[in-house]
């Protein structure tokens, strides 16, 4: 599978003021498309911190790196500067992105959402990209997403606002990511066991994963208490729907064989 990494940018995440739901959604979506998310990092709004994580992901030979946050008009929105630094590229005004930003502010002014459509320097900032990067239209907000190839690695920079991030991903990226990952089939199923001891269930899952190595198993408690019954989530990917489903069913059978009566 193709390695993917997610970098979440924002001091508000690190201080606990904002709950990061973006990485959870992205991980599910990338996995469903056939990617293999190996790392999620959360960093401060600092160029050096963001750049360091990007360089680590590039050294890891990730096929896909997704950043969320830090694309807006304010002084602490520094993600694209960090992308340019990590890629060794200058920053430049992207004419297509500038037209997009102008159009969005004109539309929002017409609708009465904002007072003026003047493209100030802070608004123009959202159209300054790493050299060679492409714009991804934002159907919801004003900050466009950004796509940049660095060798064989695709870097996607998406807004931190969840509805904007999801809209860009769903409307602009599915085909490209499907092609990148080979359009693999993804299946996930959760079963409830009759065990409440995670250590005992863990021993069973270790044995089953050795028997069915291409199915990932994760135990999770349904609640806490004496009568707790642990759940197991099974996930698998492949190129054939029937074959993927068969592997999951085999893993379920192997688990059930090892559970106590």
N, C-alpha and C positions, 0 to 999 in steps of 0.2 A: 504493500500500500504506500501511497505518497504521504510523506511526512508534512504535517501542518503545525504551526504555532500561532498562538493568539497573544497579542500584547495590548493590555488595557491601560489607557493613559488617563490619569486624573488624581489629583490630591484628594478630591472629595471621596474617592473610593478608599484610599488609604486611611483617612481619618474616620471612616465609618458613616460619614454624613449621607452618602449615597450607596445603595446596594447595587453591586455589579450583577446585572442579569444578562448583559450582552455576551459575556464569554460562555455562559451556559447555553444560550440560544445558538450561538455560532458553533459551539462544539457539536451540538446535536445535528445542526444543519450540514456541517462539513462532513461529519461521520456518515450521515445519510447519503451524501453524494459520493462516498467512497474514500474520503480522506482519512488520515490517521493522525489525530490531534495528540501530540506528544508533550506539549508544554503550554501552560498559560501563565503569563507574568503580568503583574500589576505594578506600574511605575508612576513616579511623581511627574509633574509637569515641568520637567527639566530636560533640555536637549541632550545633555551627556547621558542621563539615565535611559532615555528612550533609545538613543543611538547605541548604547551598550547592549541593550536587549536585542535590537535589530541585528547588530553584528554577531551576537551569539547565535541567533536563529539562522543567519546566513552561513556561519561556520558549521552549523549542524546539517547543512545541505537540505534545508526544508524546501519543498516545492512551493508551499504557500505560507505566507506570513500575513496575518490580518491584524491591523491596529484599529482600535476604536477610541474616539475622543481626541481632542486637541486640534480640531479643524476650523474652529470658529474665528471671529474677528478680533478677539481680545488678545492682550499682550502675552498671556500665558498659554495660548494655543500654539504649540511649538512642534507638533508631530511631523509636519512636512519638512521643516528645517532639519529635524533629526533623520528623516528618511534620506534626504539629500546628502547629509553628512555621512551616513552609513554606506551609501552607494557611491560616494565620491563624485557627486554631481553638483553643479551650481543650481541656484534657484532662478526661475524666470517667469514672466507673466505669460499665462496661457490664454490666448485670445478667445478660445471656445468657452473656457471657464468664466472669463470676464463677461462675455455676452450672457451666459447663464445667470451669473450673479445679478447683473443689471436687470435682466428679465424678471427674476424673482422679486427684487425689491420694487420694481414697477408694479407688478401684480399685487403684492401685499399692500402697497400704498393705495392702489385703486380700490382694494377691498376694505380699506380703512384700518388695516391691522397695524400700520406704522404711519408716521407723520410725513416722511419724505423718502423719495427714491434716489436721493443723491448718493452716488458711489464715492463714499469717503475713503481715505487711505486704509482705515481699518476694514472696511467692507471689501476693498480691492485686494487686501491681503489674502482673502479666501480663494483668489484666482492665481496666486503665485505658487507654482508647482516646482518640484525637481525637474530639471531639463529632461525632456523625452517622456514625461508622464502623461497619461490620458485622463480625461475627465469622465466621471460617472455621474449622470444626472441624479439629483435629489428630488424625488417627486413630492416631498413633504416640506422640507426646509430650504434654507438659503445656501448652506455650505455643500458644495459638490463633493462626492467621493473621488478618490484618486487611485489610479491603477498604474503600476510601474513594474516592468520586467527588469530584473538584475540577473543577468545570465539566465539560468534555468529556473530562477526563483521568481514567483509572482508575489509582489507586495501590494496589498489592498489596504488603503487607509479610509476608514468609514467614520461618520459622525458618532459621537457618544450618545446622542438622544436615541433611545431604543427604536422608536417608530421610524425615524429617519434611516438608521442603520439597516433595519429589516427591509424597508422599502427599496433601498438601493440594492441590497443583496438579492432580493427576490426578482426585481425587475431587470437588473443588468448583468447578473453574474452566474445564473444557473447553468446556462449552456457552456460558458467558458470553463467553469469548475467541473462540470460533468465531463467535458472533454479532457481536462487536466487529470482527473482521477479515473477515467475510463468508465464512467457511468455504472459503477458497481451497485449491486443490490444490497440494501441494508434492512435487517430485521431485528426487532427487540421484543422480548416477551418476559413477563414477570409471573412467577409462581409463588404460592405460599406453602411453606413447609410446616411440619409439626414439631420443629425444634425451636427452643428459646435460647440455647447456648451457642453463641456465635463461634466459640472456639471449636466445638464439635462440628458445627456446620462447615467451618473453614477447612477442617480436615477432609470432609467429604468433597468439597469443591476443588481442593487441590488435586485429589485423585481423579476427579472427573475431567479437569482441565488437562491432565496428562493423557487421559483416554481420548478426549475430543479437543485437541489442542487449538483448533481454529474457531472456538466459541469462547467468548469472554464472559465470565461469571462474576457477579458482585452481590454479596449478601447485604441486607439492610433490615434493621428492626422496624416493625410496623408501629410499635409504641413501647413504652417501658412498663414493666410489671411482671408479676409471677407467671401470668398466663400468656406472655408474649409469644408470638409465632413469627419467626423470621421469614422475610421474603428474599427471593433470589431473582435478579434481573439477568437475563441471557441476551447477549448481542452477537450478531455475526454478519459478515459481509461476504460477497462473492459476485460472480458474473452471471449466475443462474438462479432464479427465484426458487425453483423446486429444490435445488441442491442446498441452498442456504437454509430453507425451511427444514429439510431433512436433518441437517446438522444440529439445529436447535432442538428438534424433537428427540434426537439421539441423546443429546446432553440431558434433557429432561428425564428421559428413561433411566440414564445412568445415575442421576441424583436420586430418583424415587427408589431405585433398587437398594441404595445404601442408607436410606432413612429408616429409623426404627419403626416398628408397627404402631 
